Amino acid sequence: MTHTVIQVDAVLCRVRMQADAVAALSPSDRLDIEPEAGSQFVISLMAEGKTIAVASVEVIDGRLVATIINNGPGLAGRRIDQWKYTKAKTTA
Amino acid sequence: MNTTATIANQKTPIRKYQLGQPIIRREQRIAFERIHRAVAQTWSDSMAEYLPSDAALEFEGLDFDAFSSVSIDESLCAKIALFSIASTPIGGFLMMTGALAKFLVSNRLGLKSATDDKANEPFTRIETAIARETTRAMLTRLSDVYATAGLGRIGNIRECDDLADSFLFAPDEYLALLKFRMRALGEELRLLIGLGANAAAAMSERHPATIAKSNSRNAIVDVVRQLPIEVDVVLGSWNVPLSELLQLRTGDKIVLPDGEDAWLAARGVRIRRIGVEVSATGTSVEIRRSTRMR
């Protein structure tokens, strides 16, 4: 069983959008996403829709490095904090 | 009486599409048919005073066909009126067969219906005037119904002796053909309205109330559009043996993908390619041109 390979997704954040806003997203559209007040800048490692670990994120030498801050069964199914988004068209 | 549900459930025979034939959506067809059922009812009501109780005009159906396919009644009593719909490029005609015109005029005069040997005789001057007035009255009521439905009022009415020489439509031009009939004298007396095929398109541009009411599908679509969807910003994914995952401990560090090949996902389904820039204050996501997503 321990040889089983699992796909892990690194989910940076989750935003709630209206279906038509999602459908209207087109190339070069930009979403600026900021965490709700008090939320940490964290990333969730998810497998099969379940959160298996939560990690803080920092930029070290230009690379994104995650540090596990919590993991284990206690986090299973935990929701990712809702983040706010604003849409702005790229002018470049 | 047809209700919306029964009309919607009526099966329209499926026919092979011919190149050049106009396309009409199902909702438009239903609305178009409903309008012309109302026309038939209005006509019948207005003639109820002098027509036998069992004689009423019924809407038979809508069809699209080339102008050249329209069978023209060459009876001397047939009545044809050409018209246009105001403020639109839509032209049309109303064609009443000679038998129907004879029947209406005879009943209006309180005469017995024409016998077989008189059926082919031309109208007298009085009868011609009555037939003309009847046609005009029908067009006025048609105009009222069209105006109520948002199609516009009928104008520029002129009589025509020979539809083929009216130059109203080109022979290969497709028309919306609205067929009416009246069962009387043991036969079916017919009336036809022909409209430029752009009439159906005009209906969708003007969104008449009848369409909006009939189109409950639009209401559903509007609700679906407002549904909230949780969208994940996914930096990347990788395959990990379960054994490694079990060894993951607090404080372990993982180098994450750089965000160049990230994606948006809804319930595990990738919906857009994105590029992600992470800063101290937040995250910026740029939608990328889509490539095939898994």
Interface residues (C-beta under 8 A of the other chain):
Chain A: M1 T2 H3 T4 V5 I6 Q7 V8 D9 A10 V11 L12 C13 R14 V15 R16 M17 Q18 A19 D20 V22 A23 L25 S26 P27 S28 D29 R30 L31 D32 I33 E34 P35 F41 I43 L45 A47 G49 I52 A53 A55 V57 V59 R63 L64 V65 A66 T67 I68 I69 N70 N71 I80 W83 T90
Chain B: V224 R225 Q226 L227 P228 I229 E230 V231 D232 V233 V234 L235 G236 S237 W238 N239 V240 P241 L242 S243 L245 L246 L248 R249 T250 G251 D252 K253 I254 V255 L256 P257 D258 G259 A262 L264 A265 A266 R267 G268 I271 R272 V276 V278 A280 T281 G282 T283 S284 V285 E286 I287 R288 R289 S290
